[in-house]
Amino acid sequence: MFGIRVTAGSLVLLAALTACGGPAGSPGPTSGPPAATSTSTSTSPSGTSAVAAPEQLKFTAKTVDGKDLNGAELAGKPVVLWFWAPWCPKCQREAPGMAAAQKEHGEKVTFLGVAALDQVPAMQQFVQKYGLQSFQHVADVDSAVWKRFGVTAQPAYAFVGSSGQVEVVTSQLSEQDLKQRLSKLA
């Protein structure tokens, strides 16, 4: 009789834990860089070729200045997402290099900061302090965008090619490595 209660209790616990996997449709962290989900194109009404957004870009979020951002609108363009936290010493060291990289490559590559692990006022102060106003920054207070890209620590980067391929780098990059990756992306 005791064995049956333990088994029944275990099944109830297992069912409860299985149901706690997160919101429906939200991808969890992945091991290694996520692959592009689609590289197909379709013709838009204006006759230009449109690229389907990779799954990772299918998000909506607020920027640190309160504006709406639709990640899918970045599809078809080369994009670098920089994942940072305001209190992170590595991110603080990388910030001037990111501002310089955006100034140098911003004509060809879209830059998007993805701030998490703190509150919006701290994110806004970081952007101001390091002169990062030249590109948008998502206020990812619940780390939902981080999870879409499998990012669990900062700094990290996601390089999205114009055809939809996604490469995630979950470590700090030297300025030289960043420049090389941006040159390939542009």
N, C-alpha and C positions, 0 to 999 in steps of 0.2 A: 504494500500500500504506500509506504514512504517513497519507494522508487518511482511510483507512478506520479506522485505529487512533484517530485524533483523534475521528472521529464516534462510534465505539463507546464511547470513553472519555467523551465528552460525554453520551451517552445514559445510561450508568451513573451519572454524576454527577447528571444531571437526575432520575433515578429515586430516588436516595438523598436528594436535597434535597426532593423532593415528599413522601417518606415522613416527613420531620421536621416535619410541620405541627403536632404537639402531640398530646395524648391524644385518642383517639376520643371524639366527642361534646362536646368542650370548645370553646366558642365563642372566637374570637380577638377582638382589638380591632376596633371598628367605627369608621367615620368618622361623626361626628355622633351625636346622641342616638339610642340604640336605641329602636325602636318597641315598643309593647306587642304581645305575641304572641297574647294572647287576652283577650277581654272577655266571654266566654260565662259563663253561670252555670248551676248545677245545684242541685237541691234536695237538701239533706242529710236524714238520717233525722229530725232534730229539727224539720224543716219550715222551717229558715232557709235563706236563699239563700247559696250558697258561690261564690266567684269562683275561676276557675282561675288558678294562679300564672303570672305572666309567666316566660319562660325565664330571665331574669336572676336571679330569686329561687329557682330550682331548684338550690340548693346546700346542702351541709352543711359546717359548720366548727366549730372550737373557739373559744370566747371567750378573752379574755386571762386569765380566771380558771379556765380549763380545762373549762368546761361545753360540752356539745354544743348546737349551734344548727342548726335546720333552716329555711333561708330561705323555703321554700314555706309554712311556717306563718304567714308575714306577709301572705300573700295575703288580699285582702278588707278590708284595713285601710289607712288612709293611713300611709305610712312615708317617713321621710327617712333615707337612708344618707349618712354623712359620711365621706369617704375622707381619711385623715390619716397622717402619719408622725411619730414622736416627736421627731425632730431638726429638723423643718421649722419655721422661724421664723413663717411665715404661719399654720400650724396652731396654734402656740403662742399667737399673737395671737387666733385665732378661738375657741380652747377656752372661755374664759369666756363668750363670746356663745352658744356651743352649749349650755353648761350652763344659761344663763338662758332660752334658747329652749325647751329641754326642760322646764324648770320651768313656763314659761308655757303651752306647747302640749301637754305630755305626756299630758294627759287625752284628747285627741282624735287625736294623731299619735304613732306609734311611732317612736322614734329608735334608730338603730343606727350605732355607729362602726365603721369598717372600717380597722384599722391595718395598715400594711405597711412594707416597706423597712427593717426592723430586727428585733431579736429580742424575744421575749415579755417578758423582764424590763424592757426599756426602755419597752415599751408599757404595762406595769403601772405603772411609775413616772410616766409621762405622765398616766394616768387619775387617779392619786392626787394628783399635784401640782396639777392643774387642776380637781379636784373634779367629775370626770365619772362618778362611781359611780352616778348615778341612771339611767343607761341602759347597755345591753350594748355591748361592743366585740369585734368579731371579731379574732382574731390571724391575719391573712392573710399569714403568713410567706412563702408562695410566690406571692403576688399573684393567686391564682386567682379570688377574688371581684372584684378590680379588673378583671381581664381580662373577666369576664362582663359588666361594665358599660361596657367600653371605656375605662376610666380608665388613663391612663399617667403622670399627675403629680398631685400634691396641692397644695392642697386641691381637692376635687371633691365633688359632691353628686349623689345620685340621688333624685328625688322620685317615689314610686310612689303613684298614686291608688287609692282603694278599688275601682275597677272594673278595675284592672290596667294602666292606662297608665303609661309610664315616661318621665321626662324627666331626662336627665343634663346637669349643668352642670359643665364642666371648667375652672372658674376660681374665684377667690375671690369671695365674695359679701359685700356690706356687710350690716350688721345689719338695715338697712331692707329691702334686697332679700330677705333670708332671712325676715323677718317677713311680707312680702307673700306670698311663696311658701307659707309655712306656713299663712297665713290662707286661701288658696285651696284648699289641700290638706285642711284640717280640715272 
